[in-house]
Amino acid sequence: MYAVGVDLAWGRRSPSGLAVLDEGGALVHVSAQRTDEDIDAALAPYLEGPCVVAIDAPLVVTNDTGNRPAEAALNRDFARFDAGAHPSNRGKPEFAGVPRGAALAGRFDLDMDPVAAGPRRALEVYPHAATVALFRLGRTLKYKNKKGRSLESMRSELLTLTALLEGLADASPAMHLGDHPEWNALVGLVEAAGPWAVAGSE
């Protein structure tokens, strides 16, 4: 059984991040893909049998305006940690039809019912809130490129996150990242990032 994480871009201009863990919690795949076709090709080897796919994007959007009830509930608990959710509604072009995350689940015949116990499931997840809760943080880590943040502060925050994630090798269940060469290469890129990385980000 594989555990798959998809940091799915709501639109189709930005890349989506993919990561896959095997049953022992070892990282076996990490990549960035842009198109649905490329995402499908990268994930297909891991979604043939039992799997849990955690998608960081809305799966079910039925409201025409405002927040979904789950977003409102999450915001009540996590907004004070800067970990609230962006509002999702059918008034936004990306949710006027089938949300991209739901389409991905449909292509691989994944069950989106949150209380389902079947062998092939898709779950909507909120990584910022999860990170705050899992690591007992007082606020979210500010590693994204936004106005007023320096390269050094963003690098420090992102390296804090990578260290926290690597520390889960001692957790139960464990997650093992440090043995994967692409993970180590990504951490190395963060350590070596220069001003060009900020200028070229979105």
N, C-alpha and C positions, 0 to 999 in steps of 0.2 A: 504493500500500500504506500502511495506517495502522498505527501503533504505539499501542496502547491500554493505559492503566493503570487498574486497578480496585482501589481500597482498599475491599474488600468487608467490610462488617460481618458477623460470624459469625451474629448473630441479626438480628431485623427491627425492633428498636426504634431503633437508631442509624442515622444516615445513612451512605451509602457515597460515597466520593469518586471522581470519574471525570476522566480527562485523556486527550486524544488528540493525537498528533503526526502531521503529514503526512510524506511521503517525504523532504522537506528538513529535517525536525526542527523545524518550526515548530508551536507550540501552536495548535490550531484549535478545541479545546473543553475547557472545564473546568467542572465542576458538582458539586453534591452531590445525591444522590437517595436516597429512603428505601425505596420498594417495588420489587419485582422488575419490575413493569410500567413504572415510571418509569425504571428503569435500562435496560430493553430499549428504550424509546422514545428515550432520549437516545443510546444507542449504535448503534441500527439503521442510521443513515445511513453509519456508518463500517465496518460489518461485513458489507457486501454482497459485497465482493470479497476480495482478498488482505489478510491482517491478522495481526498478532501481538498477542495480548491477555495482558498480564501481570496476574495476579490475586493480590493479597495476601490469601490465604485458602486453607485446605486444599482440594485438589481430590480426592485419593484417600485415604480413611481406611479401613483394613481391620482395624486392631488394636483389640482390645476394651478395653485399658488402656494406661497409660503413654504414652511418646513413640513416634512413628513412627521408623523407622531413619534417615530423612533429617534429622529434627529432632535426634536424638541426635548424628549426625555434625556437623551445623551447630553444635550447642552445644559440642562439643569444641573447635572452632576459634574460636568467636565469643563464648562466655559471658564470657570475660575482658574483652571490650569492652562488656559489658552488652547484647550483641546476640543473645542466645540466643532460641530459639523457644518459644512456649507449647506445652504438650503437646496433641496432638489424638488423640482415640480415640473409639470408638463408644459408650463409656460416657457421653459427654456428649450431651445431647439434640439439639444442633444437628448432630451427626454420626451419629445413630442410623440415619438413612436416607441419602438422596443429599445430600452436602454442597452447600451453596448455590453454591459456586464451580463444582462439576461440573455442577449444574443449569443455570447460566448458560452454560457451554460447550456443553452439550447443546442448549439452545434455539437457539444460533447455529451448530450443527454444526461446532464447533471441535475439532481433534485435540488430545487431552491427552497423547499419547505424547511423553515428553521428548526422545526421539531422532528424532522425525519431522521430515521436511524439507518437508512439504507447505506450500501457500500460506495455510492458515488454521489457526492454532495457538493454543492456550491454554497458558500456562506459570504454574506456581506460583512466586511470588517472595517474597523476604524483604528488604524495603526497609532495615531497620536494618543488617543485615549488609552489604548492598550499599553503603550509604552509608559505612560504616566502611572498606570495601575501596576504593571508588572515590576517596574523598577522603583516604585515609590518616589517618583519625581515631584518636585514642587511646582513644576511648569514643564511645558514641552521644550524640547531642545531646539534652539533657533539656528538650524543649519541651512535653511533655504535662503536663496538670494533675494533679499528684500531691502528696500530703502533704509539706510541708516545702519546696516550691518557691515562690519568690516570683513575682509577675507580671513583675517586671523581668528576673529570670533566665530565665524561659520565653520572654519576648519576645526577649531577646538571642540565645538558642539558636535560636529559629525564624528570626530574621532572618539568623543565620549560615547556616542551611540554605538559605534563599531566595537568599542571595548566592552560595553554592557552586553551586546549580543554575543560576543565571543565568550563572555563569562558564563553563558548558559550551557557551556560544555560540562559544567559541574552541577547543572540542575537536574531535576527528575520530573518529566522526561528531559533528556539532554538534547541540545542542538550543537552540532559540531561544524564550525565554519572554517577554522584556521588551517585545516588540511587541504582546502580546495585552492588550487593555484589562481583561479580567477578572482576569488574573494580577496586573496592576499594582494593581487594586482590592483584591485579596486581601492583597497586601503592605502596602497602605495601611491596611487594617483591623488588621493585626498591629501596625503602628507606632502606631496610635491606640487600641489596645485598653485599656480601663480595667478596674477591679475587677469590673464587671458581667460581663465576658467569662469570668472565672475562675469566678464564682459560678454562671453558667449552663451551664458545661461539664460533661461527664460524665467 
